[in-house]
Amino acid sequence: MKKDAFRRFIIDKPIFFSVFIFLLCFTIRLFEYFVIKTDTTFFSENFIHKLFGITVLFMLLGIVHYKPSNIGFKKRNWLKYLISGLLFGGICFAVAYLLEYIVLCMEAQDPSFELYVNGFSLIGNEIKHTELFFFILCIMLNVINVVMEEGLFRGFFYKILRHRNNFWKSILIVALLFGLWHFVMPFQLLINEEINLMYFAVMTLGYIVLSGIMSLKWSLLYEMTGSLFIGIGDHLFNNVIATNLLHLVTNSGADKLQIIRIFIAQSISFIIVLLLYYNKNKIYESWHCHALIRKK
């Protein structure tokens, strides 16, 4: 009975419950970033809180009687959607990399592409790992990362929010939570005295907005396909290739314009997805109107 009452509470108070679960997972995220500091080990990635998030997610699915497929982890065409997401991310980032390369050439920075593993940083990272083990580790940890974030934010939060809210309100709430989720990264730089307070404020605002845009894009992709896997593919390309593996190195260092590269690629992809979403709705509405006319 208690379990059914809890399920009813989740359905009736989706915003409150989403914020509660968000704060729970965010607390563990802060603990890992500032106490455990997994990103300073050879893993170069904070992933323990992501495993915690996946555990919480599957516990919640049991409480509300959802299957993974109910929140977008559908088996049908999952590989097609995953590959489509990877290709979509690759095309958009190819444009961003090209623009970055041209700018660096114009500045006589003598840019070149290098493939190695490092830990993502908002202000650049000079650590280089070229051993196969680190490539495999990078992919595995980012799979954990993406599954947790897509499953919890675009999957579970969106699903329960839609019980009491319209589509746009739901995905905007998810985008806000996802943006705040990434507040910890510039905050870590401030605590480590790598940036000053003014730079922190600007970086925090920019990173929250960027993460929010990415969340909106992945929510729209989920709405159009009914599957989280296309967003997972795009998310994976961003995290694995664009921020961890493929680097633009110059005579003054590596990835000096990385955050701008990500912003350009994500802005391009967001605009494309937004246009596809509205065009799809117009096509559907037009088809529906013609169908009604034929029936008359």
C-alpha positions as CSV (number, residue, x, y, z in Angstrom):
1,M,0.0,0.0,0.0
2,K,2.8,2.4,0.9
3,K,4.4,1.7,-2.5
4,D,1.2,2.5,-4.3
5,A,0.8,5.7,-2.3
6,F,4.4,6.7,-3.2
7,R,3.7,6.0,-6.8
8,R,0.5,8.2,-6.6
9,F,2.6,11.0,-5.0
10,I,5.2,10.8,-7.8
11,I,2.5,11.1,-10.5
12,D,0.6,13.9,-8.7
13,K,3.7,16.0,-7.7
14,P,6.0,15.4,-10.7
15,I,7.9,18.8,-10.4
16,F,8.5,18.4,-6.7
17,F,9.6,14.8,-7.1
18,S,11.9,15.6,-10.1
19,V,13.6,18.4,-8.1
20,F,13.9,16.0,-5.1
21,I,15.6,13.3,-7.1
22,F,17.7,15.8,-8.9
23,L,19.0,17.2,-5.6
24,L,19.7,13.7,-4.3
25,C,21.8,12.8,-7.4
26,F,23.4,16.3,-7.4
27,T,24.5,15.9,-3.8
28,I,26.3,12.6,-4.7
29,R,27.8,14.4,-7.7
30,L,29.2,17.1,-5.5
31,F,30.6,14.6,-3.1
32,E,32.4,12.8,-5.9
33,Y,33.8,16.0,-7.4
34,F,35.1,17.5,-4.2
35,V,35.7,14.6,-1.9
36,I,36.3,11.4,-3.9
37,K,37.8,13.3,-6.9
38,T,37.6,10.4,-9.3
39,D,38.6,12.7,-12.1
40,T,42.0,13.1,-10.6
41,T,42.7,9.4,-10.7
42,F,43.7,7.5,-13.8
43,F,40.0,7.2,-14.7
44,S,40.0,11.0,-15.5
45,E,36.3,10.9,-15.2
46,N,33.7,11.3,-12.4
47,F,31.4,8.3,-12.9
48,I,30.5,6.9,-9.5
49,H,27.6,9.4,-9.2
50,K,26.4,8.2,-12.6
51,L,26.3,4.6,-11.4
52,F,24.3,5.9,-8.4
53,G,22.0,7.7,-10.8
54,I,21.4,4.6,-12.8
55,T,20.6,2.6,-9.7
56,V,18.1,5.2,-8.5
57,L,16.6,5.3,-12.0
58,F,15.8,1.6,-12.0
59,M,14.5,1.7,-8.5
60,L,12.1,4.4,-9.5
61,L,11.0,2.4,-12.6
62,G,10.0,-0.4,-10.3
63,I,8.1,1.9,-8.0
64,V,6.0,3.5,-10.8
65,H,5.6,0.2,-12.7
66,Y,7.5,1.4,-15.8
67,K,9.6,-0.7,-18.0
68,P,12.7,0.8,-19.6
69,S,10.8,1.0,-22.9
70,N,8.3,3.3,-21.2
71,I,10.9,6.0,-20.8
72,G,12.5,5.6,-24.3
73,F,14.8,2.6,-24.0
74,K,13.0,0.8,-26.8
75,K,14.6,-2.3,-28.4
76,R,12.9,-1.7,-31.8
77,N,15.3,0.1,-34.2
78,W,17.6,1.0,-31.3
79,L,20.8,0.4,-33.4
80,K,19.4,2.5,-36.3
81,Y,18.6,5.4,-34.0
82,L,22.0,5.1,-32.2
83,I,23.9,5.2,-35.5
84,S,21.7,8.1,-36.8
85,G,22.5,10.1,-33.6
86,L,26.2,9.4,-34.0
87,L,26.2,10.5,-37.7
88,F,24.1,13.6,-36.9
89,G,26.6,14.6,-34.2
90,G,29.5,13.8,-36.5
91,I,28.2,16.1,-39.3
92,C,27.5,19.0,-37.0
93,F,30.9,18.7,-35.3
94,A,32.6,18.4,-38.7
95,V,31.4,21.9,-39.5
96,A,32.5,23.2,-36.1
97,Y,35.9,21.6,-36.4
98,L,36.3,23.0,-39.9
99,L,35.5,26.6,-38.7
100,E,37.8,26.2,-35.7
101,Y,40.6,25.0,-38.0
102,I,40.1,27.9,-40.4
103,V,40.2,30.5,-37.5
104,L,43.4,28.9,-36.1
105,C,45.0,29.0,-39.5
106,M,44.1,32.6,-39.9
107,E,45.8,33.3,-36.5
108,A,48.9,31.5,-37.7
109,Q,48.5,28.9,-34.9
110,D,49.6,26.0,-37.2
111,P,46.7,23.7,-36.1
112,S,46.8,19.9,-36.4
113,F,44.4,17.1,-35.4
114,E,45.5,14.6,-32.7
115,L,43.7,11.5,-31.3
116,Y,44.3,10.9,-27.6
117,V,42.3,10.5,-24.4
118,N,42.1,13.3,-21.8
119,G,39.7,14.4,-19.1
120,F,37.3,17.1,-20.3
121,S,38.0,20.6,-18.9
122,L,36.4,23.9,-19.6
123,I,39.8,25.6,-19.7
124,G,41.7,22.9,-21.6
125,N,43.6,19.8,-20.5
126,E,47.1,18.8,-21.5
127,I,46.9,15.2,-20.2
128,K,47.4,12.7,-23.1
129,H,46.8,9.0,-23.1
130,T,47.3,7.1,-26.3
131,E,47.1,3.5,-25.0
132,L,44.2,1.4,-26.2
133,F,43.1,0.7,-22.6
134,F,42.3,4.4,-22.1
135,F,40.3,4.6,-25.3
136,I,38.2,1.7,-24.2
137,L,37.9,3.1,-20.7
138,C,36.8,6.5,-22.1
139,I,34.1,4.9,-24.2
140,M,32.8,2.7,-21.3
141,L,32.6,5.5,-18.8
142,N,30.9,7.8,-21.2
143,V,28.3,5.2,-22.1
144,I,27.6,5.0,-18.3
145,N,27.4,8.8,-18.3
146,V,25.1,9.2,-21.2
147,V,22.7,6.3,-20.2
148,M,22.3,7.9,-16.8
149,E,21.7,11.4,-18.1
150,E,19.4,10.5,-20.9
151,G,17.5,7.9,-18.9
152,L,17.0,10.2,-15.9
153,F,16.5,13.6,-17.5
154,R,15.0,13.0,-21.0
155,G,13.5,9.7,-19.9
156,F,12.1,9.5,-16.4
157,F,11.8,13.2,-15.5
158,Y,10.1,13.9,-18.8
159,K,7.8,11.0,-18.5
160,I,6.4,11.9,-15.1
161,L,6.3,15.6,-15.8
162,R,4.0,15.0,-18.8
163,H,1.3,13.6,-16.5
164,R,0.6,17.1,-15.2
165,N,2.3,19.5,-17.7
166,N,2.3,20.2,-21.4
167,F,5.1,19.3,-23.7
168,W,7.1,22.6,-23.7
169,K,6.8,23.1,-20.0
170,S,8.0,19.6,-19.4
171,I,11.1,19.8,-21.6
172,L,11.9,23.3,-20.3
173,I,11.9,22.0,-16.7
174,V,14.1,19.1,-17.8
175,A,16.4,21.6,-19.6
176,L,16.7,23.8,-16.5
177,L,17.6,20.8,-14.3
178,F,20.1,19.6,-16.8
179,G,21.7,23.0,-17.1
180,L,22.0,23.2,-13.3
181,W,23.4,19.7,-13.2
182,H,26.5,21.1,-15.1
183,F,27.0,24.0,-12.6
184,V,29.4,21.8,-10.7
185,M,32.1,22.0,-13.5
186,P,32.8,25.7,-13.4
187,F,32.3,25.6,-9.6
188,Q,35.1,23.1,-9.3
189,L,37.4,25.4,-11.3
190,L,36.5,28.3,-8.9
191,I,37.2,26.2,-5.8
192,N,40.5,25.1,-7.2
193,E,41.3,28.8,-7.9
194,E,41.8,28.1,-11.6
195,I,39.4,31.0,-12.5
196,N,38.2,34.2,-10.8
197,L,34.7,35.0,-9.6
198,M,33.8,37.1,-12.7
199,Y,35.0,34.4,-15.1
200,F,33.1,31.8,-13.0
201,A,29.8,33.8,-13.3
202,V,30.1,34.2,-17.1
203,M,31.2,30.6,-17.6
204,T,28.4,29.2,-15.3
205,L,25.7,31.2,-17.2
206,G,27.1,30.1,-20.6
207,Y,27.5,26.5,-19.6
208,I,24.0,26.3,-18.1
209,V,22.5,27.8,-21.3
210,L,24.5,25.5,-23.5
211,S,23.5,22.4,-21.5
212,G,19.9,23.6,-21.6
213,I,20.0,23.9,-25.4
214,M,21.4,20.4,-25.7
215,S,18.7,19.0,-23.4
216,L,16.0,20.7,-25.5
217,K,17.5,19.2,-28.6
218,W,17.6,15.7,-27.2
219,S,14.0,16.0,-25.8
220,L,12.8,17.1,-29.3
221,L,14.5,14.1,-30.8
222,Y,12.9,11.8,-28.3
223,E,9.5,13.3,-29.0
224,M,9.9,12.8,-32.7
225,T,11.2,9.3,-32.6
226,G,9.8,7.8,-29.4
227,S,13.3,6.5,-28.7
228,L,16.1,7.8,-26.5
229,F,18.8,6.1,-28.6
230,I,19.1,8.9,-31.3
231,G,19.8,11.4,-28.5
232,I,22.2,8.9,-26.9
233,G,24.1,8.6,-30.1
234,D,24.4,12.4,-30.5
235,H,25.3,12.8,-26.8
236,L,27.9,10.1,-27.1
237,F,29.6,11.8,-30.1
238,N,29.7,15.1,-28.1
239,N,31.2,13.4,-25.0
240,V,33.5,10.8,-26.5
241,I,34.8,12.4,-29.8
242,A,34.4,16.1,-29.5
243,T,35.5,16.5,-25.8
244,N,37.7,13.6,-25.1
245,L,39.3,12.0,-28.2
246,L,39.7,14.3,-31.2
247,H,41.7,17.4,-30.4
248,L,43.0,20.5,-32.3
249,V,46.5,21.1,-31.2
250,T,48.4,24.4,-31.9
251,N,51.8,25.8,-31.1
252,S,50.2,27.4,-28.0
253,G,48.4,24.3,-26.7
254,A,45.4,22.0,-27.3
255,D,41.7,22.7,-27.6
256,K,41.9,26.4,-26.8
257,L,38.6,26.9,-28.6
258,Q,37.0,23.7,-27.5
259,I,34.0,25.2,-25.7
260,I,33.3,27.5,-28.7
261,R,33.5,24.4,-31.0
262,I,31.0,22.6,-28.8
263,F,28.7,25.7,-28.8
264,I,28.8,26.0,-32.6
265,A,28.1,22.3,-33.2
266,Q,25.3,22.2,-30.6
267,S,23.7,25.4,-31.9
268,I,23.7,24.1,-35.5
269,S,22.2,20.8,-34.5
270,F,19.6,22.4,-32.2
271,I,18.4,24.7,-35.1
272,I,18.2,21.7,-37.4
273,V,16.2,19.6,-34.9
274,L,13.9,22.5,-34.1
275,L,13.1,23.0,-37.8
276,L,12.6,19.3,-38.3
277,Y,10.2,19.2,-35.3
278,Y,8.1,22.1,-36.6
279,N,8.1,20.8,-40.2
280,K,7.1,17.3,-39.0
281,N,4.1,18.8,-37.1
282,K,3.1,20.9,-40.1
283,I,3.2,17.8,-42.3
284,Y,1.2,15.8,-39.8
285,E,-1.4,18.6,-39.4
286,S,-1.7,19.0,-43.2
287,W,-2.2,15.2,-43.6
288,H,-4.7,15.1,-40.8
289,C,-6.7,18.0,-42.4
290,H,-6.8,16.2,-45.8
291,A,-7.9,13.0,-44.1
292,L,-10.8,14.8,-42.4
293,I,-11.8,16.5,-45.7
294,R,-11.8,13.1,-47.5
295,K,-14.1,11.6,-44.8
296,K,-16.6,14.4,-45.2
